[in-house]
Amino acid sequence: MLEVLFENEHIIAINKPHGLAVHKSKLVRNTTVFALQLLRDQIGHYVSPIHRIDRKTSGVLVFSKTQSETAIIQKELQKSQKLYLAIVRGFTPKSGIIQKALVNDKGVLQEAETTYKTIEYSEINIAFGNHSTSRYSLLCIEPSTGRKHQIRRHFNHLRHPIIGDRPHGCNKQNRFFLNTWNMNTMLLHAKELAMHNPYSNQPLRISAPLSSEFKRMLVSLNFKTDLLNL
């Protein structure tokens, strides 16, 4: 059963689990279960995705409930604010803006910008490689553009890859998390989406609770941030 975060006569938003693809595509060939079909069956109504988030990313995913309204809502969504939470390797700066163009699937170079703030640092007494401890950062991330795998690629570029990311992450860290905590989830979560509701002329803010696995890793890595506020 998918967790419904918001619903009215025009849209419905769910908290997409990690590992669930949004819909069928040539890039997703090893599964027969998709958010689109699951949600249609669950509510017994037509739905169409208004935007995309990666299969490996959890969090807010919005669908239109009528085919004729999809373009209207997509237009507003292009101006929306999207906030993500992530756990990355190492200690990041307190805040920053990543401006690095990314090549899309057609080989075209596209401008891309990601802003982030560090919520908290964690250093645990488990040796990793040549280091006597392991360091991690909990981030709040806001992409200004929506390129494919933008957040994942940008933080890999900073040498602070997202834990659990493949292929843009650190294989050694991913193996370390699997062996130490039996964890192979990518720790990237679409936490919040804020947009203008074109029908009520009011702001609409949709927030998705963290998964139990993300919360487990916050505890395991000794982050002190109040989980109720995330």
Secondary structure by P-SEA (a helix, b strand, c coil): ccccccccccccccccccccccccccccccccccaaaaaaaaccbbbbbccccccccccbbbbbccccaaaaaaaaaaabbbbbbbcccccccccbbbbbbbbccccbbbbbbbbbbbccccccccccccccbbbbbbbbbbbcccccaaaaaaaaaaccccccccccccaaaaaaaaaacccccccccccbbbbbcccccbbbbbbbcccaaaaaaaaaaccccccccc
